[in-house]
Amino acid sequence: MYRNGGIALVNGTPPYNATDVARFIIRKYADDGNPVTNMKLQKMLYYAWVEFHRTRGLYLFEDAICACRFGPVVPQVYREYRIYAGMPILHCDPPGDIDPDTAMFLADFADAHSGFTASDLPNLTRRDGYPWKSLYREGEKFTEIPFWKIIRIEHRLSATA
């Protein structure tokens, strides 16, 4: 059992390390000629986590998702790519092993969200009633958003959308 009640699979399947998921997304967008910024990457990680859990009942990764000034972020991924500021991330290490089903999910997810800008995605996560809005406090850097809260609110809101 994982710290937030997650479900684990065996043989290298979810949950993954958030950094590996980020590297997969970065490479996918770069290969498509549409490199991602750190801000967009953070929102993609959040929404991929939500959608993966909603469709599979599993955690995509178990790394903390935190409320920060511009929306939800995964702190260790943010720190790794913050040197790019608002510039596209052009290079990253290869991701670790991701099983074919999860790779297909991530590729499809990235394709479906390629038209969103970095500012579109944070605006979605910062709406009233969403987990970020209820936890972020001005001046606080990384306030962890409990996975149960993400699940409860995001799943309820996606069912009414």
Disulfide bonds with the S-S distance in Angstrom:
none
